[in-house]
Amino acid sequence: MNFLLEILIMILAVVLLWILFILLFFNSEIKAVKERDPAAKSHLEVVLLYSGLHAIIFYRIANFLVKLRIPILPRAISQFARFLTGIEIHPAAQIGKSLFIDHGMGVVIGETTIVGDNVTLYQGVTLGGTGKEKGKRHPTIGNNVVIGTGAKVLGNISVGDNSYVGANAVVIKDVPPDSTAVGVPARITRQGGKKIEEKLDHVHVLDPIMESIDELKKRISDLEKK
């Protein structure tokens, strides 16, 4: 009985140390979750139950080992994180502070990807390559970028600061700053330089195709009236 009690105390101590470690070193990521997810009720809930945060923690550890040039172990950690969270982040990717991965299942971040600060990724996002080319083959994502559910950003391209990639978009060309990319393949529309992440508004996104169709409908209606 005493042996079981000692085991339980050890497990509790490890859990408490793990929570303290996360609170100390991942405060910006926890704040990002709290600010951008209305479902997050407390810091403790975020620390214990948010798979996106867990994936980032494992990535930071693996990335630190990559910088020390330790072989195999970083990839082993990333694959373990993938098993636990459904999120695959290559340990050699470069990720800035305050990344928020919402839900996260199916998110893939490739080896030479560069992600700026305050970026938000939704489930099913792929930051991937387009072939077997060497060198920089994955995208560069700027600061304050939001990438919607199921979107694919492929190849050595850049998404500028304060931009939004719509749900299920396939982006294969550069996206300028303060822009929105929607459709397959993605087309670019402006958002007046407004930072979309402030409201995370996925409903009122400008779609250049629908705008053209609406304009055509208006012209047809005007011609019919004449």
PyMOL commands that place a pseudoatom at each C-alpha (Angstrom):
pseudoatom trace, name=CA, resn=MET, resi=1, chain=A, elem=C, hetatm=0, pos=[0.000, 0.000, 0.000]
pseudoatom trace, name=CA, resn=ASN, resi=2, chain=A, elem=C, hetatm=0, pos=[2.814, 2.402, 0.895]
pseudoatom trace, name=CA, resn=PHE, resi=3, chain=A, elem=C, hetatm=0, pos=[4.518, 1.539, -2.414]
pseudoatom trace, name=CA, resn=LEU, resi=4, chain=A, elem=C, hetatm=0, pos=[1.393, 2.495, -4.398]
pseudoatom trace, name=CA, resn=LEU, resi=5, chain=A, elem=C, hetatm=0, pos=[1.092, 5.732, -2.434]
pseudoatom trace, name=CA, resn=GLU, resi=6, chain=A, elem=C, hetatm=0, pos=[4.704, 6.597, -3.233]
pseudoatom trace, name=CA, resn=ILE, resi=7, chain=A, elem=C, hetatm=0, pos=[4.077, 5.938, -6.939]
pseudoatom trace, name=CA, resn=LEU, resi=8, chain=A, elem=C, hetatm=0, pos=[1.007, 8.197, -6.895]
pseudoatom trace, name=CA, resn=ILE, resi=9, chain=A, elem=C, hetatm=0, pos=[2.958, 10.957, -5.140]
pseudoatom trace, name=CA, resn=MET, resi=10, chain=A, elem=C, hetatm=0, pos=[5.754, 10.686, -7.706]
pseudoatom trace, name=CA, resn=ILE, resi=11, chain=A, elem=C, hetatm=0, pos=[3.272, 10.882, -10.590]
pseudoatom trace, name=CA, resn=LEU, resi=12, chain=A, elem=C, hetatm=0, pos=[1.580, 13.904, -9.019]
pseudoatom trace, name=CA, resn=ALA, resi=13, chain=A, elem=C, hetatm=0, pos=[4.952, 15.601, -8.503]
pseudoatom trace, name=CA, resn=VAL, resi=14, chain=A, elem=C, hetatm=0, pos=[5.899, 15.008, -12.161]
pseudoatom trace, name=CA, resn=VAL, resi=15, chain=A, elem=C, hetatm=0, pos=[2.563, 16.412, -13.361]
pseudoatom trace, name=CA, resn=LEU, resi=16, chain=A, elem=C, hetatm=0, pos=[2.937, 19.493, -11.169]
pseudoatom trace, name=CA, resn=LEU, resi=17, chain=A, elem=C, hetatm=0, pos=[6.492, 20.074, -12.410]
pseudoatom trace, name=CA, resn=TRP, resi=18, chain=A, elem=C, hetatm=0, pos=[5.305, 19.701, -16.006]
pseudoatom trace, name=CA, resn=ILE, resi=19, chain=A, elem=C, hetatm=0, pos=[2.535, 22.256, -15.447]
pseudoatom trace, name=CA, resn=LEU, resi=20, chain=A, elem=C, hetatm=0, pos=[4.996, 24.658, -13.806]
pseudoatom trace, name=CA, resn=PHE, resi=21, chain=A, elem=C, hetatm=0, pos=[7.434, 24.187, -16.719]
pseudoatom trace, name=CA, resn=ILE, resi=22, chain=A, elem=C, hetatm=0, pos=[4.703, 25.052, -19.249]
pseudoatom trace, name=CA, resn=LEU, resi=23, chain=A, elem=C, hetatm=0, pos=[3.500, 28.063, -17.285]
pseudoatom trace, name=CA, resn=LEU, resi=24, chain=A, elem=C, hetatm=0, pos=[7.035, 29.425, -17.008]
pseudoatom trace, name=CA, resn=PHE, resi=25, chain=A, elem=C, hetatm=0, pos=[8.285, 28.871, -20.567]
pseudoatom trace, name=CA, resn=PHE, resi=26, chain=A, elem=C, hetatm=0, pos=[5.130, 28.935, -22.719]
pseudoatom trace, name=CA, resn=ASN, resi=27, chain=A, elem=C, hetatm=0, pos=[3.270, 31.885, -21.281]
pseudoatom trace, name=CA, resn=SER, resi=28, chain=A, elem=C, hetatm=0, pos=[2.978, 33.673, -24.653]
pseudoatom trace, name=CA, resn=GLU, resi=29, chain=A, elem=C, hetatm=0, pos=[1.396, 30.583, -26.269]
pseudoatom trace, name=CA, resn=ILE, resi=30, chain=A, elem=C, hetatm=0, pos=[-1.040, 30.218, -23.351]
pseudoatom trace, name=CA, resn=LYS, resi=31, chain=A, elem=C, hetatm=0, pos=[-1.996, 33.890, -23.652]
pseudoatom trace, name=CA, resn=ALA, resi=32, chain=A, elem=C, hetatm=0, pos=[-2.515, 33.412, -27.403]
pseudoatom trace, name=CA, resn=VAL, resi=33, chain=A, elem=C, hetatm=0, pos=[-4.996, 30.607, -26.755]
pseudoatom trace, name=CA, resn=LYS, resi=34, chain=A, elem=C, hetatm=0, pos=[-6.845, 32.626, -24.130]
pseudoatom trace, name=CA, resn=GLU, resi=35, chain=A, elem=C, hetatm=0, pos=[-7.080, 35.664, -26.403]
pseudoatom trace, name=CA, resn=ARG, resi=36, chain=A, elem=C, hetatm=0, pos=[-8.146, 33.834, -29.581]
pseudoatom trace, name=CA, resn=ASP, resi=37, chain=A, elem=C, hetatm=0, pos=[-10.313, 30.969, -28.343]
pseudoatom trace, name=CA, resn=PRO, resi=38, chain=A, elem=C, hetatm=0, pos=[-13.507, 31.938, -26.489]
pseudoatom trace, name=CA, resn=ALA, resi=39, chain=A, elem=C, hetatm=0, pos=[-13.880, 28.310, -25.358]
pseudoatom trace, name=CA, resn=ALA, resi=40, chain=A, elem=C, hetatm=0, pos=[-10.707, 28.537, -23.226]
pseudoatom trace, name=CA, resn=LYS, resi=41, chain=A, elem=C, hetatm=0, pos=[-11.924, 29.045, -19.648]
pseudoatom trace, name=CA, resn=SER, resi=42, chain=A, elem=C, hetatm=0, pos=[-8.689, 28.977, -17.647]
pseudoatom trace, name=CA, resn=HIS, resi=43, chain=A, elem=C, hetatm=0, pos=[-4.924, 28.698, -17.887]
pseudoatom trace, name=CA, resn=LEU, resi=44, chain=A, elem=C, hetatm=0, pos=[-5.063, 25.248, -16.307]
pseudoatom trace, name=CA, resn=GLU, resi=45, chain=A, elem=C, hetatm=0, pos=[-7.543, 24.010, -18.913]
pseudoatom trace, name=CA, resn=VAL, resi=46, chain=A, elem=C, hetatm=0, pos=[-5.284, 25.263, -21.698]
pseudoatom trace, name=CA, resn=VAL, resi=47, chain=A, elem=C, hetatm=0, pos=[-2.183, 23.655, -20.177]
pseudoatom trace, name=CA, resn=LEU, resi=48, chain=A, elem=C, hetatm=0, pos=[-3.830, 20.277, -19.632]
pseudoatom trace, name=CA, resn=LEU, resi=49, chain=A, elem=C, hetatm=0, pos=[-6.223, 19.902, -22.547]
pseudoatom trace, name=CA, resn=TYR, resi=50, chain=A, elem=C, hetatm=0, pos=[-5.136, 21.895, -25.619]
pseudoatom trace, name=CA, resn=SER, resi=51, chain=A, elem=C, hetatm=0, pos=[-3.435, 19.663, -28.178]
pseudoatom trace, name=CA, resn=GLY, resi=52, chain=A, elem=C, hetatm=0, pos=[-2.175, 22.638, -30.178]
pseudoatom trace, name=CA, resn=LEU, resi=53, chain=A, elem=C, hetatm=0, pos=[-0.217, 23.871, -27.169]
pseudoatom trace, name=CA, resn=HIS, resi=54, chain=A, elem=C, hetatm=0, pos=[1.138, 20.374, -26.503]
pseudoatom trace, name=CA, resn=ALA, resi=55, chain=A, elem=C, hetatm=0, pos=[2.335, 20.079, -30.113]
pseudoatom trace, name=CA, resn=ILE, resi=56, chain=A, elem=C, hetatm=0, pos=[4.158, 23.408, -29.833]
pseudoatom trace, name=CA, resn=ILE, resi=57, chain=A, elem=C, hetatm=0, pos=[5.829, 22.332, -26.571]
pseudoatom trace, name=CA, resn=PHE, resi=58, chain=A, elem=C, hetatm=0, pos=[7.131, 19.118, -28.135]
pseudoatom trace, name=CA, resn=TYR, resi=59, chain=A, elem=C, hetatm=0, pos=[8.260, 21.110, -31.185]
pseudoatom trace, name=CA, resn=ARG, resi=60, chain=A, elem=C, hetatm=0, pos=[10.238, 23.570, -29.029]
pseudoatom trace, name=CA, resn=ILE, resi=61, chain=A, elem=C, hetatm=0, pos=[12.018, 20.695, -27.287]
pseudoatom trace, name=CA, resn=ALA, resi=62, chain=A, elem=C, hetatm=0, pos=[12.750, 18.920, -30.582]
pseudoatom trace, name=CA, resn=ASN, resi=63, chain=A, elem=C, hetatm=0, pos=[13.901, 22.155, -32.236]
pseudoatom trace, name=CA, resn=PHE, resi=64, chain=A, elem=C, hetatm=0, pos=[16.308, 22.822, -29.356]
pseudoatom trace, name=CA, resn=LEU, resi=65, chain=A, elem=C, hetatm=0, pos=[17.810, 19.367, -29.925]
pseudoatom trace, name=CA, resn=VAL, resi=66, chain=A, elem=C, hetatm=0, pos=[18.089, 20.053, -33.672]
pseudoatom trace, name=CA, resn=LYS, resi=67, chain=A, elem=C, hetatm=0, pos=[20.119, 23.178, -32.903]
pseudoatom trace, name=CA, resn=LEU, resi=68, chain=A, elem=C, hetatm=0, pos=[22.427, 20.987, -30.803]
pseudoatom trace, name=CA, resn=ARG, resi=69, chain=A, elem=C, hetatm=0, pos=[22.805, 18.746, -33.903]
pseudoatom trace, name=CA, resn=ILE, resi=70, chain=A, elem=C, hetatm=0, pos=[21.488, 15.699, -32.070]
pseudoatom trace, name=CA, resn=PRO, resi=71, chain=A, elem=C, hetatm=0, pos=[20.359, 13.112, -34.663]
pseudoatom trace, name=CA, resn=ILE, resi=72, chain=A, elem=C, hetatm=0, pos=[17.154, 11.012, -34.787]
pseudoatom trace, name=CA, resn=LEU, resi=73, chain=A, elem=C, hetatm=0, pos=[15.823, 12.021, -31.335]
pseudoatom trace, name=CA, resn=PRO, resi=74, chain=A, elem=C, hetatm=0, pos=[14.207, 15.289, -32.557]
pseudoatom trace, name=CA, resn=ARG, resi=75, chain=A, elem=C, hetatm=0, pos=[12.260, 13.423, -35.256]
pseudoatom trace, name=CA, resn=ALA, resi=76, chain=A, elem=C, hetatm=0, pos=[11.301, 10.755, -32.728]
pseudoatom trace, name=CA, resn=ILE, resi=77, chain=A, elem=C, hetatm=0, pos=[9.880, 13.478, -30.474]
pseudoatom trace, name=CA, resn=SER, resi=78, chain=A, elem=C, hetatm=0, pos=[7.959, 15.055, -33.368]
pseudoatom trace, name=CA, resn=GLN, resi=79, chain=A, elem=C, hetatm=0, pos=[6.483, 11.683, -34.354]
pseudoatom trace, name=CA, resn=PHE, resi=80, chain=A, elem=C, hetatm=0, pos=[5.482, 11.029, -30.736]
pseudoatom trace, name=CA, resn=ALA, resi=81, chain=A, elem=C, hetatm=0, pos=[3.804, 14.459, -30.672]
pseudoatom trace, name=CA, resn=ARG, resi=82, chain=A, elem=C, hetatm=0, pos=[2.019, 13.604, -33.909]
pseudoatom trace, name=CA, resn=PHE, resi=83, chain=A, elem=C, hetatm=0, pos=[0.734, 10.377, -32.336]
pseudoatom trace, name=CA, resn=LEU, resi=84, chain=A, elem=C, hetatm=0, pos=[-0.570, 12.274, -29.288]
pseudoatom trace, name=CA, resn=THR, resi=85, chain=A, elem=C, hetatm=0, pos=[-1.992, 15.380, -30.965]
pseudoatom trace, name=CA, resn=GLY, resi=86, chain=A, elem=C, hetatm=0, pos=[-2.579, 14.677, -34.660]
pseudoatom trace, name=CA, resn=ILE, resi=87, chain=A, elem=C, hetatm=0, pos=[-0.301, 17.650, -35.449]
pseudoatom trace, name=CA, resn=GLU, resi=88, chain=A, elem=C, hetatm=0, pos=[2.981, 17.153, -37.313]
pseudoatom trace, name=CA, resn=ILE, resi=89, chain=A, elem=C, hetatm=0, pos=[5.626, 19.862, -36.969]
pseudoatom trace, name=CA, resn=HIS, resi=90, chain=A, elem=C, hetatm=0, pos=[9.067, 19.134, -38.367]
pseudoatom trace, name=CA, resn=PRO, resi=91, chain=A, elem=C, hetatm=0, pos=[11.646, 19.917, -35.658]
pseudoatom trace, name=CA, resn=ALA, resi=92, chain=A, elem=C, hetatm=0, pos=[13.763, 21.942, -38.093]
pseudoatom trace, name=CA, resn=ALA, resi=93, chain=A, elem=C, hetatm=0, pos=[10.958, 24.400, -38.909]
pseudoatom trace, name=CA, resn=GLN, resi=94, chain=A, elem=C, hetatm=0, pos=[11.367, 27.961, -37.624]
pseudoatom trace, name=CA, resn=ILE, resi=95, chain=A, elem=C, hetatm=0, pos=[8.385, 29.170, -35.591]
pseudoatom trace, name=CA, resn=GLY, resi=96, chain=A, elem=C, hetatm=0, pos=[8.009, 32.535, -33.883]
pseudoatom trace, name=CA, resn=LYS, resi=97, chain=A, elem=C, hetatm=0, pos=[6.251, 33.342, -30.633]
pseudoatom trace, name=CA, resn=SER, resi=98, chain=A, elem=C, hetatm=0, pos=[2.532, 33.123, -29.825]
pseudoatom trace, name=CA, resn=LEU, resi=99, chain=A, elem=C, hetatm=0, pos=[1.587, 30.524, -32.441]
pseudoatom trace, name=CA, resn=PHE, resi=100, chain=A, elem=C, hetatm=0, pos=[-2.005, 29.349, -31.908]
pseudoatom trace, name=CA, resn=ILE, resi=101, chain=A, elem=C, hetatm=0, pos=[-3.112, 26.037, -33.443]
pseudoatom trace, name=CA, resn=ASP, resi=102, chain=A, elem=C, hetatm=0, pos=[-6.875, 25.761, -32.972]
pseudoatom trace, name=CA, resn=HIS, resi=103, chain=A, elem=C, hetatm=0, pos=[-8.163, 22.164, -32.689]
pseudoatom trace, name=CA, resn=GLY, resi=104, chain=A, elem=C, hetatm=0, pos=[-5.179, 21.216, -34.833]
pseudoatom trace, name=CA, resn=MET, resi=105, chain=A, elem=C, hetatm=0, pos=[-5.978, 17.731, -36.113]
pseudoatom trace, name=CA, resn=GLY, resi=106, chain=A, elem=C, hetatm=0, pos=[-4.265, 17.228, -39.452]
pseudoatom trace, name=CA, resn=VAL, resi=107, chain=A, elem=C, hetatm=0, pos=[-2.005, 20.290, -39.289]
pseudoatom trace, name=CA, resn=VAL, resi=108, chain=A, elem=C, hetatm=0, pos=[1.349, 19.723, -41.049]
pseudoatom trace, name=CA, resn=ILE, resi=109, chain=A, elem=C, hetatm=0, pos=[4.319, 22.114, -40.940]
pseudoatom trace, name=CA, resn=GLY, resi=110, chain=A, elem=C, hetatm=0, pos=[7.237, 21.165, -43.200]
pseudoatom trace, name=CA, resn=GLU, resi=111, chain=A, elem=C, hetatm=0, pos=[10.963, 21.178, -42.561]
pseudoatom trace, name=CA, resn=THR, resi=112, chain=A, elem=C, hetatm=0, pos=[11.967, 24.527, -44.111]
pseudoatom trace, name=CA, resn=THR, resi=113, chain=A, elem=C, hetatm=0, pos=[8.825, 26.407, -43.116]
pseudoatom trace, name=CA, resn=ILE, resi=114, chain=A, elem=C, hetatm=0, pos=[9.285, 29.781, -41.422]
pseudoatom trace, name=CA, resn=VAL, resi=115, chain=A, elem=C, hetatm=0, pos=[6.372, 31.038, -39.302]
pseudoatom trace, name=CA, resn=GLY, resi=116, chain=A, elem=C, hetatm=0, pos=[6.326, 34.553, -37.845]
pseudoatom trace, name=CA, resn=ASP, resi=117, chain=A, elem=C, hetatm=0, pos=[4.823, 35.841, -34.604]
pseudoatom trace, name=CA, resn=ASN, resi=118, chain=A, elem=C, hetatm=0, pos=[1.149, 35.759, -33.588]
pseudoatom trace, name=CA, resn=VAL, resi=119, chain=A, elem=C, hetatm=0, pos=[0.108, 33.324, -36.330]
pseudoatom trace, name=CA, resn=THR, resi=120, chain=A, elem=C, hetatm=0, pos=[-3.141, 31.337, -36.122]
pseudoatom trace, name=CA, resn=LEU, resi=121, chain=A, elem=C, hetatm=0, pos=[-3.597, 27.966, -37.844]
pseudoatom trace, name=CA, resn=TYR, resi=122, chain=A, elem=C, hetatm=0, pos=[-6.870, 26.055, -37.929]
pseudoatom trace, name=CA, resn=GLN, resi=123, chain=A, elem=C, hetatm=0, pos=[-7.355, 22.322, -38.325]
pseudoatom trace, name=CA, resn=GLY, resi=124, chain=A, elem=C, hetatm=0, pos=[-6.224, 20.619, -41.507]
pseudoatom trace, name=CA, resn=VAL, resi=125, chain=A, elem=C, hetatm=0, pos=[-3.748, 23.333, -42.527]
pseudoatom trace, name=CA, resn=THR, resi=126, chain=A, elem=C, hetatm=0, pos=[-0.720, 22.205, -44.537]
pseudoatom trace, name=CA, resn=LEU, resi=127, chain=A, elem=C, hetatm=0, pos=[2.428, 24.308, -44.873]
pseudoatom trace, name=CA, resn=GLY, resi=128, chain=A, elem=C, hetatm=0, pos=[4.109, 21.987, -47.328]
pseudoatom trace, name=CA, resn=GLY, resi=129, chain=A, elem=C, hetatm=0, pos=[6.369, 21.548, -50.323]
pseudoatom trace, name=CA, resn=THR, resi=130, chain=A, elem=C, hetatm=0, pos=[5.566, 20.879, -53.961]
pseudoatom trace, name=CA, resn=GLY, resi=131, chain=A, elem=C, hetatm=0, pos=[8.203, 18.332, -54.941]
pseudoatom trace, name=CA, resn=LYS, resi=132, chain=A, elem=C, hetatm=0, pos=[11.619, 16.879, -54.220]
pseudoatom trace, name=CA, resn=GLU, resi=133, chain=A, elem=C, hetatm=0, pos=[13.627, 20.062, -54.671]
pseudoatom trace, name=CA, resn=LYS, resi=134, chain=A, elem=C, hetatm=0, pos=[16.442, 20.772, -52.231]
pseudoatom trace, name=CA, resn=GLY, resi=135, chain=A, elem=C, hetatm=0, pos=[16.935, 23.794, -49.994]
pseudoatom trace, name=CA, resn=LYS, resi=136, chain=A, elem=C, hetatm=0, pos=[14.088, 26.130, -49.051]
pseudoatom trace, name=CA, resn=ARG, resi=137, chain=A, elem=C, hetatm=0, pos=[10.980, 24.324, -50.296]
pseudoatom trace, name=CA, resn=HIS, resi=138, chain=A, elem=C, hetatm=0, pos=[8.278, 25.294, -47.792]
pseudoatom trace, name=CA, resn=PRO, resi=139, chain=A, elem=C, hetatm=0, pos=[6.453, 28.586, -47.261]
pseudoatom trace, name=CA, resn=THR, resi=140, chain=A, elem=C, hetatm=0, pos=[7.364, 31.615, -45.188]
pseudoatom trace, name=CA, resn=ILE, resi=141, chain=A, elem=C, hetatm=0, pos=[4.448, 32.949, -43.137]
pseudoatom trace, name=CA, resn=GLY, resi=142, chain=A, elem=C, hetatm=0, pos=[4.588, 36.531, -41.885]
pseudoatom trace, name=CA, resn=ASN, resi=143, chain=A, elem=C, hetatm=0, pos=[3.406, 38.015, -38.598]
pseudoatom trace, name=CA, resn=ASN, resi=144, chain=A, elem=C, hetatm=0, pos=[-0.268, 38.186, -37.567]
pseudoatom trace, name=CA, resn=VAL, resi=145, chain=A, elem=C, hetatm=0, pos=[-1.375, 35.774, -40.304]
pseudoatom trace, name=CA, resn=VAL, resi=146, chain=A, elem=C, hetatm=0, pos=[-4.544, 33.660, -40.043]
pseudoatom trace, name=CA, resn=ILE, resi=147, chain=A, elem=C, hetatm=0, pos=[-4.794, 30.456, -42.104]
pseudoatom trace, name=CA, resn=GLY, resi=148, chain=A, elem=C, hetatm=0, pos=[-8.277, 28.939, -42.262]
pseudoatom trace, name=CA, resn=THR, resi=149, chain=A, elem=C, hetatm=0, pos=[-9.456, 25.366, -41.951]
pseudoatom trace, name=CA, resn=GLY, resi=150, chain=A, elem=C, hetatm=0, pos=[-8.138, 22.953, -44.580]
pseudoatom trace, name=CA, resn=ALA, resi=151, chain=A, elem=C, hetatm=0, pos=[-5.994, 25.538, -46.381]
pseudoatom trace, name=CA, resn=LYS, resi=152, chain=A, elem=C, hetatm=0, pos=[-2.821, 24.428, -48.182]
pseudoatom trace, name=CA, resn=VAL, resi=153, chain=A, elem=C, hetatm=0, pos=[0.133, 26.787, -48.583]
pseudoatom trace, name=CA, resn=LEU, resi=154, chain=A, elem=C, hetatm=0, pos=[2.636, 25.026, -50.819]
pseudoatom trace, name=CA, resn=GLY, resi=155, chain=A, elem=C, hetatm=0, pos=[6.170, 25.677, -51.986]
pseudoatom trace, name=CA, resn=ASN, resi=156, chain=A, elem=C, hetatm=0, pos=[8.821, 28.316, -51.373]
pseudoatom trace, name=CA, resn=ILE, resi=157, chain=A, elem=C, hetatm=0, pos=[6.370, 31.216, -51.301]
pseudoatom trace, name=CA, resn=SER, resi=158, chain=A, elem=C, hetatm=0, pos=[5.555, 33.923, -48.755]
pseudoatom trace, name=CA, resn=VAL, resi=159, chain=A, elem=C, hetatm=0, pos=[2.359, 35.062, -47.058]
pseudoatom trace, name=CA, resn=GLY, resi=160, chain=A, elem=C, hetatm=0, pos=[2.764, 38.670, -45.999]
pseudoatom trace, name=CA, resn=ASP, resi=161, chain=A, elem=C, hetatm=0, pos=[2.064, 40.202, -42.591]
pseudoatom trace, name=CA, resn=ASN, resi=162, chain=A, elem=C, hetatm=0, pos=[-1.554, 40.697, -41.465]
pseudoatom trace, name=CA, resn=SER, resi=163, chain=A, elem=C, hetatm=0, pos=[-2.915, 38.446, -44.221]
pseudoatom trace, name=CA, resn=TYR, resi=164, chain=A, elem=C, hetatm=0, pos=[-5.681, 35.850, -44.192]
pseudoatom trace, name=CA, resn=VAL, resi=165, chain=A, elem=C, hetatm=0, pos=[-5.853, 32.555, -46.103]
pseudoatom trace, name=CA, resn=GLY, resi=166, chain=A, elem=C, hetatm=0, pos=[-9.430, 31.366, -46.469]
pseudoatom trace, name=CA, resn=ALA, resi=167, chain=A, elem=C, hetatm=0, pos=[-10.714, 27.913, -45.578]
pseudoatom trace, name=CA, resn=ASN, resi=168, chain=A, elem=C, hetatm=0, pos=[-9.737, 25.196, -48.105]
pseudoatom trace, name=CA, resn=ALA, resi=169, chain=A, elem=C, hetatm=0, pos=[-7.733, 27.651, -50.218]
pseudoatom trace, name=CA, resn=VAL, resi=170, chain=A, elem=C, hetatm=0, pos=[-4.730, 26.302, -52.131]
pseudoatom trace, name=CA, resn=VAL, resi=171, chain=A, elem=C, hetatm=0, pos=[-1.993, 28.933, -52.180]
pseudoatom trace, name=CA, resn=ILE, resi=172, chain=A, elem=C, hetatm=0, pos=[0.868, 28.412, -54.649]
pseudoatom trace, name=CA, resn=LYS, resi=173, chain=A, elem=C, hetatm=0, pos=[1.907, 32.044, -55.228]
pseudoatom trace, name=CA, resn=ASP, resi=174, chain=A, elem=C, hetatm=0, pos=[3.035, 34.843, -52.917]
pseudoatom trace, name=CA, resn=VAL, resi=175, chain=A, elem=C, hetatm=0, pos=[0.363, 36.646, -50.897]
pseudoatom trace, name=CA, resn=PRO, resi=176, chain=A, elem=C, hetatm=0, pos=[1.135, 40.361, -50.322]
pseudoatom trace, name=CA, resn=PRO, resi=177, chain=A, elem=C, hetatm=0, pos=[0.811, 41.877, -46.853]
pseudoatom trace, name=CA, resn=ASP, resi=178, chain=A, elem=C, hetatm=0, pos=[-2.656, 42.979, -45.673]
pseudoatom trace, name=CA, resn=SER, resi=179, chain=A, elem=C, hetatm=0, pos=[-4.372, 40.667, -48.159]
pseudoatom trace, name=CA, resn=THR, resi=180, chain=A, elem=C, hetatm=0, pos=[-6.798, 37.764, -48.319]
pseudoatom trace, name=CA, resn=ALA, resi=181, chain=A, elem=C, hetatm=0, pos=[-6.261, 34.636, -50.429]
pseudoatom trace, name=CA, resn=VAL, resi=182, chain=A, elem=C, hetatm=0, pos=[-9.303, 32.501, -51.259]
pseudoatom trace, name=CA, resn=GLY, resi=183, chain=A, elem=C, hetatm=0, pos=[-10.196, 29.737, -53.711]
pseudoatom trace, name=CA, resn=VAL, resi=184, chain=A, elem=C, hetatm=0, pos=[-8.443, 26.961, -55.658]
pseudoatom trace, name=CA, resn=PRO, resi=185, chain=A, elem=C, hetatm=0, pos=[-5.966, 28.089, -56.807]
pseudoatom trace, name=CA, resn=ALA, resi=186, chain=A, elem=C, hetatm=0, pos=[-6.048, 31.012, -54.403]
pseudoatom trace, name=CA, resn=ARG, resi=187, chain=A, elem=C, hetatm=0, pos=[-6.805, 34.500, -55.686]
pseudoatom trace, name=CA, resn=ILE, resi=188, chain=A, elem=C, hetatm=0, pos=[-5.864, 37.675, -53.869]
pseudoatom trace, name=CA, resn=THR, resi=189, chain=A, elem=C, hetatm=0, pos=[-8.134, 40.389, -52.545]
pseudoatom trace, name=CA, resn=ARG, resi=190, chain=A, elem=C, hetatm=0, pos=[-7.391, 43.257, -50.203]
pseudoatom trace, name=CA, resn=GLN, resi=191, chain=A, elem=C, hetatm=0, pos=[-8.877, 43.837, -46.778]
pseudoatom trace, name=CA, resn=GLY, resi=192, chain=A, elem=C, hetatm=0, pos=[-8.061, 47.524, -46.518]
pseudoatom trace, name=CA, resn=GLY, resi=193, chain=A, elem=C, hetatm=0, pos=[-4.962, 46.891, -44.428]
pseudoatom trace, name=CA, resn=LYS, resi=194, chain=A, elem=C, hetatm=0, pos=[-7.044, 45.729, -41.471]
pseudoatom trace, name=CA, resn=LYS, resi=195, chain=A, elem=C, hetatm=0, pos=[-5.666, 43.058, -39.183]
pseudoatom trace, name=CA, resn=ILE, resi=196, chain=A, elem=C, hetatm=0, pos=[-8.161, 40.216, -39.590]
pseudoatom trace, name=CA, resn=GLU, resi=197, chain=A, elem=C, hetatm=0, pos=[-6.927, 38.363, -36.533]
pseudoatom trace, name=CA, resn=GLU, resi=198, chain=A, elem=C, hetatm=0, pos=[-8.399, 41.014, -34.246]
pseudoatom trace, name=CA, resn=LYS, resi=199, chain=A, elem=C, hetatm=0, pos=[-11.893, 39.581, -34.731]
pseudoatom trace, name=CA, resn=LEU, resi=200, chain=A, elem=C, hetatm=0, pos=[-11.081, 36.258, -36.421]
pseudoatom trace, name=CA, resn=ASP, resi=201, chain=A, elem=C, hetatm=0, pos=[-13.979, 36.959, -38.769]
pseudoatom trace, name=CA, resn=HIS, resi=202, chain=A, elem=C, hetatm=0, pos=[-14.226, 34.062, -41.225]
pseudoatom trace, name=CA, resn=VAL, resi=203, chain=A, elem=C, hetatm=0, pos=[-17.671, 35.032, -42.511]
pseudoatom trace, name=CA, resn=HIS, resi=204, chain=A, elem=C, hetatm=0, pos=[-17.149, 38.481, -44.007]
pseudoatom trace, name=CA, resn=VAL, resi=205, chain=A, elem=C, hetatm=0, pos=[-14.139, 37.618, -46.160]
pseudoatom trace, name=CA, resn=LEU, resi=206, chain=A, elem=C, hetatm=0, pos=[-13.906, 39.240, -49.565]
pseudoatom trace, name=CA, resn=ASP, resi=207, chain=A, elem=C, hetatm=0, pos=[-14.000, 36.686, -52.402]
pseudoatom trace, name=CA, resn=PRO, resi=208, chain=A, elem=C, hetatm=0, pos=[-12.869, 38.159, -55.762]
pseudoatom trace, name=CA, resn=ILE, resi=209, chain=A, elem=C, hetatm=0, pos=[-14.768, 35.500, -57.744]
pseudoatom trace, name=CA, resn=MET, resi=210, chain=A, elem=C, hetatm=0, pos=[-18.043, 36.158, -55.941]
pseudoatom trace, name=CA, resn=GLU, resi=211, chain=A, elem=C, hetatm=0, pos=[-17.477, 39.890, -56.278]
pseudoatom trace, name=CA, resn=SER, resi=212, chain=A, elem=C, hetatm=0, pos=[-17.113, 39.470, -60.064]
pseudoatom trace, name=CA, resn=ILE, resi=213, chain=A, elem=C, hetatm=0, pos=[-20.243, 37.300, -60.231]
pseudoatom trace, name=CA, resn=ASP, resi=214, chain=A, elem=C, hetatm=0, pos=[-22.219, 39.826, -58.186]
pseudoatom trace, name=CA, resn=GLU, resi=215, chain=A, elem=C, hetatm=0, pos=[-21.050, 42.605, -60.501]
pseudoatom trace, name=CA, resn=LEU, resi=216, chain=A, elem=C, hetatm=0, pos=[-22.111, 40.601, -63.558]
pseudoatom trace, name=CA, resn=LYS, resi=217, chain=A, elem=C, hetatm=0, pos=[-25.521, 39.906, -61.995]
pseudoatom trace, name=CA, resn=LYS, resi=218, chain=A, elem=C, hetatm=0, pos=[-25.956, 43.615, -61.349]
pseudoatom trace, name=CA, resn=ARG, resi=219, chain=A, elem=C, hetatm=0, pos=[-25.051, 44.515, -64.935]
pseudoatom trace, name=CA, resn=ILE, resi=220, chain=A, elem=C, hetatm=0, pos=[-27.426, 41.862, -66.330]
pseudoatom trace, name=CA, resn=SER, resi=221, chain=A, elem=C, hetatm=0, pos=[-30.215, 43.151, -64.098]
pseudoatom trace, name=CA, resn=ASP, resi=222, chain=A, elem=C, hetatm=0, pos=[-29.571, 46.720, -65.278]
pseudoatom trace, name=CA, resn=LEU, resi=223, chain=A, elem=C, hetatm=0, pos=[-29.611, 45.604, -68.941]
pseudoatom trace, name=CA, resn=GLU, resi=224, chain=A, elem=C, hetatm=0, pos=[-32.869, 43.673, -68.447]
pseudoatom trace, name=CA, resn=LYS, resi=225, chain=A, elem=C, hetatm=0, pos=[-34.501, 46.774, -66.954]
pseudoatom trace, name=CA, resn=LYS, resi=226, chain=A, elem=C, hetatm=0, pos=[-33.488, 48.783, -70.039]
for i in range(1, 226): cmd.bond("trace and resi %d" % i, "trace and resi %d" % (i + 1))
show_as sticks, trace
zoom trace
